[in-house]
Amino acid sequence: MKVKKVVIGLTGGFLAGKSTISSMLAEKGAVVIDADKIGHEAYKPHTKAWQELRDAFGDGILKKSGEIDRQKLGEIVFSDPQALERLNKIVHPRMHEMIREEIDRL
């Protein structure tokens, strides 16, 4: 018998309880896909999104290790709505793709 997948998108602001609800669902056997973790994976060094971020915001957003310095990037994008839009246009499509791949594997 084929089991139907149910996908629940859990959203909310800072300190809204998303982690608590995610933990409760996981305890009941649900598979939890953490979009924050996916987002960080989306721009690992030398990926397409990483290169696009580097091109858009410069080498100043890189740590010595080559990873994106999220604090430096945040300072840029949270003080400039156009920069935030640029970031989202780079990272969100890759995140959606990665989340879809995770769902398809279930």
Secondary structure by P-SEA (a helix, b strand, c coil): cbbbbbbbbbbbccccaaaaaaaaaaaabbbbbcaaaaaaaacccccaaaaaaaaaccccccccccccaaaaaaaaaaacaaaaaaaaaccaaaaaaaaaaaaaac
